Amino acid sequence: MTKKLIIDKCKYCSSWFMKKTRTNAYHNGGFFTYIGLIIGTVLLLFWSAMSDEINVIVGITHDEIALTAINYRAEGIIGCLLREYSEKGDIMPVQHEVVYENEGVNTVTYILNRPGNYSNVGDFTVQYRNTVTGQRVSYSVRFSETPGPWPKSIKVERVSRLQ
């Protein structure tokens, strides 16, 4: 008697080859499961070993972002101080530290040195401090002014961040 090959159709695949391949893959699925478990375990161990370094990197990044915000704020305050000096610099205190702004956790101080009789170059030293985080930035601004009555025009020659 001859055996007849009965090809029954799978509802997902239309050929006998696809059905047999699908069945073989189903029986060999344990191998891939174990490989997946091994790879997953290795990745989990790697991630747990890296978590301390990642926390440090995230902390440093957060500090740099906060420091960048402080730098932008200090640069804005420098612009305000220069404008204020150009309008009424003759009544601003000179050569000692003056608190310009004190709003809770942030303190801005400056020291002004007006241009002298023989030089038309003056400088500001501006310091911005965050009292909660302890972060601080300092800038030195060198400027020149046009001679004559107030208000004067100011030309900034150099702005440098102090370490």
Secondary structure, 3 states (H helix, E strand, C coil): CCCCCCCCCCCCCCCHHHHHHHHHHHHCHHHHHHHHHHHHHHHHHHHHHHHHHHHHHHHHHHHHHHHHHHHHHHHHHHHHHHHHHHHHHHHCCCCCCEEEEEECCEEEEEEEECCCCCCCEEEEEEEEEECCCCCEEEEEEEEEECCCCCCCCEEEEEEEEEC
